[in-house]
Amino acid sequence: MSKILFVLPVMALALSACTPAQQTAGGAATGALVGAAVSSGNDRAKGAIVGAIVGGAAASLLGQTSTPGQCRFRDANGQEFIAACP
């Protein structure tokens, strides 16, 4: 349980990145951390790889908006909002 509590702030930072590439990279990094954390001792590398793939794809999909030039952000309280991309 403590491993998941450690990873939650990292996930929030990954989703609050400015550009889609940063969001995808942050999601992949977060996924790798989570995958390695929840895997058993012998499967940590495999868990990190799978987590990176799933996290990158999820962050890429969650960060998209339907309006060009607009990005989806998440504030410190976890609320989502859409604003102009920097």
N, C-alpha and C positions, 0 to 999 in steps of 0.2 A: 504494500500500500504506500509506503514512504517513497518508493521509486516513482510511482505515478504522480504523487504530489510534487516531486522534483521536476517532472517533465511538463506539467501543466503550464507554468510560466513561460517555458521555452516555446510551447505550442502557440501561446498568445503572441509572442514576439514574432514568430514565423508568419502568422497571418496578418500582422500589422506592417509588414514590409511595404516599401513604396512601389516598386516595380513588379510586374508579373514574374520576371526572372528571379528577383529576390524572394518573392513569395514561394516559388517552386523550390529554390535552394533551401530556404528555411524549413519548408515542409519536409523535404528529403532528409535534412539533418535531424529534425525532430523525430521523424519516423525511424531513422537509424538508431537514435537513442532509445526510443520506446521498444523497438524490436530487440535490441540487445539486452535491455533491462528485463523484459518478460520472458526471454528464452532461457533454456537450461544451459548449464556450463559448456556442454559439448556443441551446442547449436547457436552460440552467440553471434558468430559471423553470418550464418545463414539468416538469423532473425534480423540482424542489422541490414542486410541486403534487401530482404523482403520489406522491412519497415521503411527503408529509404524509397523504394519504388512506390509503395502505397502512399506514403506521406507526401512525396512530390506530386503525385497525380491528384491527391485530395486537395492540396494547397493550390494547385493550378486551377482546379475546377471551382473551389470556393472563392477565390480571389477575383474571378471574372465578373464583369457587369455587362449589361446589354447596351450601354451607351459608350461609344468611343470617347476616350479622354477622361473617363470617370473610373475611379477605383473604389473597391469596397475595403473599408478599414474597420478595425475593431479597437475600441478604447480600453482603458485599464479596467473598466467595470464589465467588459465582455459584450457591450452593446455594439452592434454593427451600424455603420453609416457609410454613405457614398459621398465622395467629394472629388474634386479635380485631382488628377494624378500629378504628382510633382515633376 
